[in-house]
Amino acid sequence: ETDFIRYEEGREYNGSFMGVSIDLDVNAQTHIIGSFTDTLQIDNFDLQGANYPSSGFSSTWDEAELIQLDETSKLDTSWMISIRVRSAGGTYAMGSMFWGKNAQVKINGKYQKLSSKDYGRGSVIVGGAVRRLNDNSEVLAEQKESRRLERLESIESLFVCTSKKLAEAPTTWYPVSAPEPGLVQPGDPTMPNTGTAVTIDPSIINSPCGVVIENKEASLFPNPTKGPATVKLKGMEGGIALIEVFSDRGQLIYSQRVQVPTNDYNVDFDMTDAAAGTYFVRITHEGFEKALRLVKMKI
C-alpha cells in the first residue's frame, strides 16, 4: 500500500539529477543514492555541484520528508556515479564507480583520495551501521510525532483569519519571513528571482489575514472531489512552487516541487485512494505560502 508520494520534476537547467538505487533500512527509512551536476536543491537542503563532472549523492527519507542529503564524492577531472545501496541487519553498504583521476570520496566525514590511471576506471565501496528501530524506538517515535505536530501547527497558522473568504482568496498569501509594508523590490530575499516588484496592501500586512499580491494566485478545483484535483497557479512563471497535501492530523501524503513554465499553470494530483475527509493543500512560492482546504468525498 502506498501512503505517500514524492515526485521531483526535472528542472530546466543544464545539469542532471539521477537517482540510481533505493533501499529501505531497518528503521523503515528510505535511502536513495545517485549522481548530480549543477546545484542540487531539495527542500531545505542543497549541494553545490559543478556543471561537469558528475558527483555522487546519498539521501535519507522519512516517508516523503528528506531528513539528510550528503555529497559522497569530490571530483576534479574525473566523474563518479553511485550505483547501489543495500542494507541488512544493522549495516549498510554503498557502491560507486568513478572514471578519470583526482577523485575523492567522503568516509567518516572526511574526503579520502582515490587513485586511478588517467581516465581509467575504478570502484569504491563504503559502509556503516544502521541503528535498529527497536534500539531507540521511543526516541524515534517522539521525533516523528514532534514533526507531525509541527506540520499541523504550521498549517493551522494559515487559517487564523476569521474571514474564510479572505483567507482562502487566490491572491491572499502569508510571508514565510514577513517583509515590510509597501513595495518589495526585485532581489529581496523574500521574493528571489521574480524580476518584478510586488505591491503589498499595507492595510493588512500585519493582520492575521496575510497579504494581498494581486499578480500571484493559487486556487483549487474541483472542491469537493472524489479523486482528481488541480492546483491552478498564476503569476509564478520561472519560479519553483512546492505543492503539499496534508491530512487533518498533519500527515504529509503528497508532495510535488514543480518548475512553473508558464504564467498560467495547472498541477494535477489524485486523491482517489485517500479516505473521505478534510485535507489541507499548501502552496509555497518564493517567500510566500497559502493553504486551502480540500474535501474528499466518498466514492
VOBA-1610 file (N, C-alpha, C; in pm, whole numbers, padded with zeros to 5 digits, always signed):
BEGIN
Glu+00085-00120+00000Glu+00000+00000+00000Glu+00088+00124+00000Thr+00060+00217-00087Thr+00135+00343-00094Thr+00061+00448-00012Asp+00128+00503+00089Asp+00063+00604+00172Asp+00129+00741+00159Phe+00229+00754+00072Phe+00283+00886+00042Phe+00345+00883-00097Ile+00353+00999-00158Ile+00413+01012-00291Ile+00503+01134-00289Arg+00623+01119-00340Arg+00714+01232-00354Arg+00767+01231-00496Tyr+00746+01338-00569Tyr+00788+01344-00708Tyr+00868+01471-00731Glu+00991+01458-00781Glu+01074+01573-00814Glu+01074+01590-00965Glu+01007+01695-01012Glu+01001+01720-01155Glu+01133+01779-01202Gly+01178+01740-01321Gly+01305+01789-01375Gly+01306+01940-01389Arg+01413+02002-01344Arg+01426+02147-01356Arg+01486+02182-01491Glu+01452+02300-01540Glu+01504+02343-01670Glu+01641+02407-01651Tyr+01741+02324-01643Tyr+01878+02372-01634Tyr+01969+02273-01707Asn+02098+02307-01714Asn+02189+02226-01795Asn+02251+02111-01718Gly+02205+02089-01597Gly+02261+01983-01516Gly+02174+01860-01516Ser+02207+01767-01428Ser+02129+01645-01419Ser+02124+01598-01275Phe+02016+01528-01241Phe+01996+01470-01108Phe+01938+01331-01132Met+02014+01229-01098Met+01972+01093-01131Met+01979+01003-01008Gly+01862+00964-00958Gly+01856+00866-00852Gly+01875+00728-00913Val+01972+00652-00863Val+02008+00526-00927Val+01962+00405-00847Ser+01967+00414-00714Ser+01933+00298-00634Ser+01857+00341-00510Ile+01768+00254-00463Ile+01685+00285-00347Ile+01682+00162-00255Asp+01678+00188-00124Asp+01673+00076-00030Asp+01602+00122+00097Leu+01549+00027+00171Leu+01478+00053+00296Leu+01558-00008+00409Asp+01592+00074+00512Asp+01674+00019+00620Asp+01586-00037+00732Val+01649-00082+00840Val+01576-00147+00949Val+01491-00049+01029Asn+01511+00083+01007Asn+01428+00184+01072Asn+01310+00224+00985Ala+01289+00153+00873Ala+01183+00184+00778Ala+01204+00320+00714Gln+01330+00364+00705Gln+01363+00487+00635Gln+01420+00452+00498Thr+01396+00540+00402Thr+01435+00515+00264Thr+01569+00581+00235His+01655+00510+00163His+01784+00565+00120His+01789+00565-00032Ile+01819+00682-00089Ile+01833+00695-00233Ile+01971+00751-00263Ile+02042+00692-00356Ile+02172+00743-00397Ile+02172+00762-00547Gly+02269+00839-00597Gly+02277+00862-00740Gly+02385+00964-00771Ser+02367+01037-00878Ser+02466+01136-00920Ser+02397+01265-00957Phe+02473+01376-00956Phe+02416+01505-00991Phe+02525+01596-01045Thr+02482+01694-01123Thr+02568+01804-01164Thr+02494+01933-01133Asp+02560+02047-01148Asp+02499+02174-01114Asp+02464+02173-00966Thr+02371+02259-00923Thr+02333+02268-00783Thr+02207+02186-00758Leu+02214+02095-00663Leu+02100+02011-00628Leu+02028+02072-00509Gln+01899+02104-00524Gln+01820+02165-00418Gln+01694+02083-00394Ile+01682+02029-00273Ile+01563+01954-00233Ile+01524+02001-00094Asp+01400+02046-00079Asp+01353+02100+00049Asp+01450+02207+00097Asn+01499+02197+00221Asn+01591+02297+00274Asn+01736+02256+00261Phe+01764+02155+00179Phe+01899+02107+00159Phe+01948+02149+00021Asp+02078+02174+00009Asp+02134+02196-00124Asp+02278+02150-00126Leu+02319+02102-00243Leu+02456+02061-00268Leu+02506+02140-00387Gln+02620+02208-00371Gln+02678+02286-00478Gln+02763+02196-00566Gly+02720+02173-00687Gly+02793+02089-00779Gly+02836+02167-00901Ala+02943+02126-00963Ala+02987+02190-01086Ala+02901+02141-01202Asn+02900+02216-01312Asn+02825+02171-01429Asn+02880+02040-01483Tyr+03009+02019-01464Tyr+03074+01895-01507Tyr+03200+01881-01425Pro+03234+01766-01376Pro+03172+01636-01400Pro+03067+01602-01296Ser+03013+01481-01303Ser+02910+01437-01209Ser+02971+01405-01072Ser+02894+01429-00967Ser+02931+01391-00832Ser+02826+01295-00778Gly+02862+01220-00676Gly+02768+01127-00615Gly+02696+01191-00498Phe+02573+01145-00469Phe+02499+01192-00352Phe+02434+01073-00283Ser+02406+01091-00154Ser+02326+00994-00079Ser+02221+01071-00001Ser+02104+01012+00017Ser+01996+01082+00087Ser+01917+00983+00172Thr+01858+01035+00281Thr+01774+00955+00370Thr+01639+01023+00383Trp+01533+00945+00370Trp+01396+00998+00370Trp+01313+00927+00476Asp+01231+01006+00547Asp+01131+00951+00638Asp+00996+00976+00573Glu+00937+00872+00516Glu+00821+00886+00429Glu+00858+00987+00320Ala+00780+01093+00300Ala+00810+01187+00191Ala+00902+01300+00235Glu+00951+01295+00358Glu+01033+01404+00411Glu+01182+01372+00399Leu+01256+01461+00335Leu+01401+01446+00327Leu+01463+01487+00459Ile+01541+01399+00521Ile+01600+01430+00651Ile+01752+01436+00646Gln+01813+01391+00536Gln+01958+01400+00524Gln+01997+01394+00376Leu+02089+01484+00336Leu+02139+01486+00199Leu+02288+01514+00203Asp+02369+01425+00147Asp+02515+01437+00153Asp+02577+01418+00016Glu+02681+01495-00010Glu+02766+01469-00126Glu+02863+01359-00088Thr+02876+01258-00171Thr+02961+01144-00136Thr+03095+01148-00208Ser+03112+01240-00301Ser+03238+01246-00374Ser+03273+01389-00411Lys+03402+01413-00427Lys+03453+01543-00466Lys+03551+01520-00580Leu+03526+01584-00693Leu+03596+01547-00814Leu+03663+01665-00881Asp+03765+01634-00958Asp+03835+01736-01035Asp+03821+01705-01183Thr+03903+01615-01232Thr+03896+01580-01373Thr+03829+01445-01396Ser+03772+01390-01291Ser+03704+01262-01304Ser+03555+01280-01277Trp+03478+01174-01288Trp+03337+01181-01250Trp+03295+01049-01189Met+03194+01057-01105Met+03153+00941-01025Met+03002+00924-01032Ile+02959+00799-01023Ile+02817+00771-01009Ile+02799+00665-00901Ser+02713+00694-00804Ser+02679+00595-00701Ser+02578+00499-00762Ile+02606+00371-00753Ile+02526+00277-00831Ile+02439+00183-00749Arg+02467+00167-00622Arg+02386+00070-00548Arg+02399+00092-00398Val+02289+00075-00326Val+02293+00077-00180Val+02213-00042-00130Arg+02268-00110-00030Arg+02200-00226+00029Arg+02218-00223+00180Ser+02113-00257+00252Ser+02123-00265+00398Ser+02070-00400+00443Ala+02134-00454+00546Ala+02092-00582+00601Ala+02136-00586+00747Gly+02051-00639+00830Gly+02084-00643+00972Gly+02103-00502+01023Gly+02219-00472+01079Gly+02246-00338+01130Gly+02351-00265+01051Thr+02377-00307+00925Thr+02482-00244+00846Thr+02429-00206+00708Tyr+02503-00117+00642Tyr+02469-00083+00505Tyr+02597-00077+00423Ala+02583-00090+00292Ala+02696-00078+00200Ala+02652+00002+00079Met+02739+00090+00033Met+02709+00172-00084Met+02822+00156-00184Gly+02790+00121-00308Gly+02891+00103-00411Gly+02888+00215-00512Ser+03004+00256-00561Ser+03015+00362-00659Ser+03121+00325-00762Met+03116+00393-00875Met+03220+00379-00976Met+03266+00518-01017Phe+03395+00531-01050Phe+03446+00660-01094Phe+03542+00640-01211Trp+03552+00745-01290Trp+03640+00745-01407Trp+03733+00865-01398Gly+03853+00852-01453Gly+03945+00964-01457Gly+04040+00963-01340Lys+04079+01083-01294Lys+04175+01094-01184Lys+04130+01202-01088Asn+04206+01217-00978Asn+04179+01320-00878Asn+04039+01309-00818Ala+03995+01189-00791Ala+03864+01168-00728Ala+03882+01147-00578Gln+03781+01195-00501Gln+03781+01175-00357Gln+03644+01126-00315Val+03639+01048-00210Val+03512+01001-00158Val+03507+01029-00008Lys+03387+01065+00040Lys+03372+01102+00181Lys+03352+00976+00265Ile+03442+00953+00360Ile+03434+00840+00452Ile+03451+00895+00593Asn+03355+00867+00681Asn+03357+00918+00818Asn+03371+01070+00821Gly+03306+01136+00728Gly+03304+01281+00726Gly+03426+01346+00664Lys+03522+01268+00618Lys+03643+01323+00559Lys+03662+01267+00418Tyr+03717+01351+00330Tyr+03742+01306+00194Tyr+03871+01226+00186Gln+03863+01108+00126Gln+03978+01022+00104Gln+04009+01018-00047Lys+04138+01034-00081Lys+04175+01034-00222Lys+04166+00893-00280Leu+04120+00887-00403Leu+04113+00762-00477Leu+04215+00770-00591Ser+04274+00660-00621Ser+04376+00661-00727Ser+04330+00577-00845Ser+04357+00628-00963Ser+04327+00557-01085Ser+04413+00618-01194Lys+04442+00540-01294Lys+04519+00594-01406Lys+04438+00703-01475Asp+04508+00787-01549Asp+04439+00894-01621Asp+04324+00836-01704Tyr+04204+00883-01670Tyr+04084+00840-01739Tyr+04066+00689-01734Gly+04114+00631-01627Gly+04091+00490-01603Gly+03961+00472-01527Arg+03932+00350-01487Arg+03807+00322-01418Arg+03838+00255-01285Gly+03766+00293-01182Gly+03783+00231-01052Gly+03649+00220-00981Ser+03648+00155-00867Ser+03525+00143-00789Ser+03558+00156-00643Val+03457+00194-00565Val+03476+00211-00421Val+03350+00163-00351Ile+03366+00102-00236Ile+03254+00057-00155Ile+03273+00110-00014Val+03174+00179+00040Val+03179+00228+00177Val+03059+00172+00252Gly+03069+00168+00383Gly+02961+00112+00462Gly+02955+00172+00599Gly+02863+00126+00680Gly+02848+00178+00814Gly+02739+00104+00888Ala+02700+00156+01002Ala+02600+00092+01086Ala+02467+00167+01078Val+02360+00092+01080Val+02226+00147+01085Val+02167+00115+01222Arg+02126+00218+01295Arg+02070+00195+01428Arg+01933+00129+01414Arg+01914+00022+01484Arg+01789-00051+01475Arg+01675+00025+01542Leu+01558+00011+01483Leu+01441+00080+01535Leu+01412+00039+01679Asn+01425-00090+01711Asn+01391-00134+01845Asn+01496-00094+01949Asp+01614-00044+01902Asp+01714+00006+01997Asp+01679+00144+02048Asn+01600+00219+01970Asn+01571+00357+02006Asn+01430+00394+01964Ser+01337+00302+01980Ser+01202+00321+01927Ser+01130+00439+01991Glu+01148+00460+02122Glu+01077+00569+02189Glu+01124+00705+02138Val+01256+00721+02121Val+01309+00849+02072Val+01261+00875+01930Leu+01267+00772+01843Leu+01223+00788+01705Leu+01074+00819+01698Ala+00995+00755+01782Ala+00851+00781+01784Ala+00822+00924+01828Glu+00896+00972+01927Glu+00879+01110+01973Glu+00917+01210+01864Gln+01026+01183+01792Gln+01069+01272+01685Gln+00965+01278+01573Lys+00912+01162+01539Lys+00811+01158+01433Lys+00684+01231+01474Glu+00641+01213+01599Glu+00523+01282+01649Glu+00546+01432+01655Ser+00668+01473+01694Ser+00702+01615+01700Ser+00694+01679+01562Arg+00745+01609+01460Arg+00739+01661+01324Arg+00595+01672+01275Arg+00512+01573+01312Arg+00372+01577+01272Arg+00301+01696+01333Leu+00325+01722+01461Leu+00261+01834+01530Leu+00309+01968+01476Glu+00438+01975+01440Glu+00491+02098+01380Glu+00425+02126+01246Arg+00405+02021+01167Arg+00337+02039+01038Arg+00195+02089+01059Leu+00124+02025+01153Leu-00014+02062+01178Leu-00023+02206+01228Glu+00068+02246+01317Glu+00069+02383+01368Glu+00095+02484+01257Ser+00188+02451+01166Ser+00219+02543+01057Ser+00102+02558+00962Ile+00024+02451+00943Ile-00093+02459+00856Ile-00202+02542+00922Glu-00227+02515+01051Glu-00333+02585+01123Glu-00307+02735+01130Ser-00178+02775+01134Ser-00146+02917+01141Ser-00187+02992+01016Leu-00211+02919+00905Leu-00254+02983+00782Leu-00405+03000+00774Phe-00476+02954+00878Phe-00622+02964+00879Phe-00674+03045+01000Val-00588+03130+01058Val-00630+03203+01178Val-00721+03320+01144Cys-00726+03361+01019Cys-00813+03472+00979Cys-00959+03434+01000Thr-01038+03524+01058Thr-01179+03495+01084Thr-01264+03501+00957Ser-01211+03565+00852Ser-01283+03572+00726Ser-01235+03460+00634Lys-01315+03354+00621Lys-01277+03242+00536Lys-01263+03286+00391Lys-01350+03378+00348Lys-01346+03425+00209Lys-01214+03494+00179Leu-01167+03577+00274Leu-01041+03649+00253Leu-00921+03557+00270Ala-00927+03469+00371Ala-00813+03381+00398Ala-00783+03287+00282Glu-00889+03241+00214Glu-00869+03144+00107Glu-00884+03207-00032Ala-00881+03341-00039Ala-00884+03408-00168Ala-00757+03374-00246Pro-00765+03362-00377Pro-00648+03323-00457Pro-00528+03414-00439Thr-00551+03543-00410Thr-00439+03639-00400Thr-00393+03665-00257Thr-00448+03594-00159Thr-00406+03611-00019Thr-00293+03514+00013Trp-00181+03569+00064Trp-00062+03490+00094Trp-00009+03525+00231Tyr+00071+03436+00288Tyr+00137+03460+00415Tyr+00288+03461+00392Pro+00356+03568+00432Pro+00502+03569+00414Pro+00568+03461+00499Val+00657+03386+00439Val+00737+03289+00514Val+00828+03365+00610Ser+00885+03476+00564Ser+00954+03572+00651Ser+00899+03708+00614Ala+00826+03770+00705Ala+00743+03886+00673Ala+00824+04004+00621Pro+00789+04057+00502Pro+00852+04178+00452Pro+00789+04302+00512Glu+00849+04416+00491Glu+00791+04541+00536Glu+00675+04579+00446Pro+00576+04657+00497Pro+00465+04701+00412Pro+00518+04784+00296Gly+00443+04782+00184Gly+00481+04865+00071Gly+00532+04783-00044Leu+00645+04827-00099Leu+00696+04768-00222Leu+00809+04672-00193Val+00797+04550-00244Val+00905+04452-00233Val+00985+04459-00362Gln+01113+04497-00352Gln+01194+04517-00469Gln+01247+04386-00524Pro+01276+04382-00655Pro+01339+04263-00712Pro+01470+04233-00641Gly+01495+04105-00614Gly+01616+04069-00544Gly+01601+04063-00393Asp+01484+04109-00340Asp+01458+04099-00198Asp+01461+03951-00159Pro+01522+03914-00043Pro+01533+03772-00007Pro+01400+03702+00009Thr+01292+03776+00034Thr+01161+03712+00045Thr+01098+03685-00090Met+01153+03745-00195Met+01098+03727-00328Met+01210+03709-00430Pro+01294+03606-00416Pro+01408+03591-00506Pro+01367+03557-00648Asn+01445+03609-00742Asn+01436+03570-00882Asn+01302+03603-00948Thr+01226+03698-00893Thr+01099+03730-00956Thr+01118+03826-01071Gly+01213+03920-01056Gly+01238+04016-01163Gly+01138+04129-01168Thr+01030+04123-01089Thr+00931+04230-01088Thr+00898+04268-00945Ala+00864+04396-00926Ala+00825+04442-00793Ala+00680+04402-00766Val+00648+04380-00639Val+00514+04338-00599Val+00458+04437-00499Thr+00339+04489-00524Thr+00276+04583-00432Thr+00194+04507-00330Ile+00223+04532-00202Ile+00152+04466-00093Ile+00064+04568-00022Asp-00060+04534-00001Asp-00154+04623+00064Asp-00111+04648+00208Pro-00067+04770+00245Pro-00016+04795+00380Pro-00123+04786+00487Ser-00251+04790+00448Ser-00358+04787+00549Ser-00374+04650+00613Ile-00327+04544+00546Ile-00343+04411+00603Ile-00210+04338+00619Ile-00099+04409+00600Ile+00030+04342+00605Ile+00055+04276+00741Asn+00007+04338+00850Asn+00031+04284+00982Asn-00092+04214+01041Ser-00194+04192+00959Ser-00314+04127+01008Ser-00301+03976+00993Pro-00382+03900+01067Pro-00376+03754+01054Pro-00427+03703+00920Cys-00482+03792+00837Cys-00532+03751+00707Cys-00425+03753+00600Gly-00302+03781+00636Gly-00194+03773+00539Gly-00180+03898+00455Val-00127+03883+00334Val-00105+03996+00244Val-00170+03964+00110Val-00206+04070+00038Val-00266+04054-00094Val-00161+04084-00199Ile-00137+03986-00287Ile-00046+04004-00400Ile-00130+03981-00526Glu-00164+04090-00591Glu-00262+04083-00700Glu-00217+03996-00817Asn-00086+03989-00843Asn-00041+03914-00961Asn+00012+03775-00926Lys-00018+03725-00806Lys+00020+03588-00767Lys-00104+03519-00712Glu-00150+03414-00782Glu-00272+03346-00743Glu-00253+03195-00735Ala-00326+03134-00643Ala-00333+02989-00634Ala-00474+02950-00594Ser-00535+02861-00669Ser-00671+02816-00639Ser-00679+02666-00661Leu-00788+02607-00612Leu-00802+02460-00609Leu-00938+02420-00663Phe-00941+02322-00753Phe-01068+02271-00805Phe-01049+02128-00855Pro-01154+02046-00866Pro-01285+02070-00803Pro-01276+02050-00652Asn-01365+02109-00582Asn-01363+02100-00436Asn-01506+02117-00386Pro-01570+02009-00336Pro-01515+01877-00303Pro-01479+01796-00427Thr-01406+01685-00403Thr-01367+01597-00511Thr-01379+01452-00467Lys-01401+01364-00562Lys-01399+01221-00535Lys-01261+01160-00565Gly-01173+01239-00623Gly-01040+01188-00657Gly-00950+01293-00720Pro-00965+01319-00851Pro-00877+01413-00920Pro-00893+01555-00866Ala-00783+01626-00852Ala-00785+01765-00807Ala-00673+01840-00879Thr-00691+01970-00891Thr-00595+02053-00964Thr-00568+02181-00886Val-00440+02215-00872Val-00399+02344-00818Val-00368+02433-00936Lys-00437+02545-00948Lys-00415+02640-01056Lys-00323+02751-01008Leu-00209+02767-01074Leu-00111+02868-01037Leu-00110+02979-01142Lys-00100+03103-01096Lys-00095+03217-01187Lys+00008+03317-01137Gly+00089+03368-01229Gly+00188+03470-01194Gly+00314+03414-01131Met+00347+03287-01155Met+00464+03226-01094Met+00563+03174-01198Glu+00553+03223-01321Glu+00635+03174-01431Glu+00785+03188-01399Gly+00859+03081-01422Gly+01003+03081-01400Gly+01046+03046-01258Gly+00950+03040-01165Gly+00983+03007-01026Gly+00955+02862-00995Ile+00989+02822-00873Ile+00964+02686-00827Ile+00855+02689-00721Ala+00750+02611-00742Ala+00639+02603-00647Ala+00638+02466-00581Leu+00611+02465-00451Leu+00600+02340-00376Leu+00454+02317-00341Ile+00399+02203-00385Ile+00261+02166-00356Ile+00263+02050-00258Glu+00197+02068-00143Glu+00192+01963-00041Glu+00048+01939+00001Val+00015+01813+00027Val-00119+01778+00076Val-00103+01708+00210Phe-00174+01759+00312Phe-00167+01704+00447Phe-00304+01655+00490Ser-00305+01552+00572Ser-00429+01509+00634Ser-00463+01603+00748Asp-00583+01587+00806Asp-00621+01675+00917Asp-00545+01642+01045Arg-00458+01538+01041Arg-00371+01506+01153Arg-00228+01551+01130Gly-00202+01615+01016Gly-00069+01665+00988Gly+00021+01567+00915Gln-00035+01456+00864Gln+00046+01360+00788Gln+00062+01410+00646Leu+00187+01415+00599Leu+00214+01453+00461Leu+00186+01334+00371Ile+00088+01349+00280Ile+00050+01236+00194Ile+00088+01260+00048Tyr+00124+01383+00013Tyr+00163+01411-00126Tyr+00251+01535-00127Ser+00355+01532-00209Ser+00445+01647-00222Ser+00500+01651-00363Gln+00494+01768-00425Gln+00549+01783-00560Gln+00610+01922-00573Arg+00735+01927-00615Arg+00805+02052-00641Arg+00812+02070-00793Val+00758+02181-00844Val+00750+02199-00988Val+00817+02329-01031Gln+00883+02324-01143Gln+00933+02443-01211Gln+00817+02494-01296Val+00768+02615-01267Val+00649+02667-01335Val+00690+02727-01470Pro+00647+02665-01581Pro+00695+02709-01712Pro+00617+02824-01774Thr+00493+02847-01730Thr+00410+02950-01792Thr+00339+03032-01685Asn+00281+03144-01728Asn+00212+03233-01634Asn+00089+03167-01574Asp+00019+03086-01653Asp-00095+03007-01606Asp-00058+02860-01615Tyr-00056+02793-01500Tyr-00006+02654-01498Tyr-00086+02573-01399Asn-00123+02451-01438Asn-00201+02363-01352Asn-00116+02245-01304Val-00131+02211-01177Val-00066+02095-01119Val-00175+01997-01076Asp-00178+01879-01137Asp-00281+01780-01108Asp-00231+01676-01008Phe-00319+01630-00920Phe-00288+01518-00832Phe-00417+01440-00807Asp-00403+01319-00756Asp-00517+01228-00744Asp-00537+01186-00599Met-00657+01206-00549Met-00693+01170-00411Met-00786+01049-00407Thr-00795+00975-00516Thr-00889+00863-00524Thr-00870+00764-00411Asp-00745+00732-00378Asp-00718+00630-00277Asp-00718+00685-00135Ala-00737+00816-00119Ala-00739+00876+00015Ala-00875+00856+00080Ala-00876+00848+00212Ala-01002+00833+00285Ala-01084+00961+00276Ala-01215+00948+00287Ala-01302+01065+00286Ala-01271+01153+00407Gly-01277+01284+00388Gly-01248+01376+00497Gly-01193+01508+00446Thr-01139+01587+00538Thr-01083+01718+00505Thr-00932+01711+00499Tyr-00875+01768+00394Tyr-00730+01774+00375Tyr-00688+01919+00355Phe-00559+01944+00369Phe-00506+02077+00351Phe-00402+02076+00239Val-00419+02165+00144Val-00324+02178+00034Val-00245+02306+00056Arg-00114+02293+00077Arg-00029+02410+00100Arg+00055+02438-00025Ile+00056+02564-00067Ile+00134+02607-00182Ile+00239+02706-00133Thr+00365+02681-00165Thr+00475+02770-00125Thr+00548+02815-00250His+00572+02947-00258His+00639+03001-00377His+00716+03127-00339Glu+00847+03121-00349Glu+00937+03236-00337Glu+00902+03328-00220Gly+00908+03273-00100Gly+00892+03354+00020Gly+00751+03369+00071Phe+00651+03312+00000Phe+00512+03323+00043Phe+00446+03186+00038Glu+00343+03168+00122Glu+00270+03042+00125Glu+00123+03068+00152Lys+00040+02971+00116Lys-00102+02975+00149Lys-00150+02831+00161Ala-00263+02811+00225Ala-00322+02677+00240Ala-00470+02683+00203Leu-00516+02577+00142Leu-00655+02565+00101Leu-00712+02434+00153Arg-00834+02438+00203Arg-00899+02315+00247Arg-00953+02239+00127Leu-00934+02107+00130Leu-00986+02020+00024Leu-01071+01912+00089Val-01194+01899+00043Val-01284+01797+00096Val-01284+01678+00001Lys-01249+01561+00053Lys-01253+01436-00024Lys-01382+01363+00009Met-01462+01338-00094Met-01590+01271-00075Met-01574+01120-00090Lys-01670+01046-00038Lys-01671+00902-00057Lys-01703+00870-00201Ile-01639+00765-00251Ile-01663+00725-00390Ile-01789+00640-00397
//
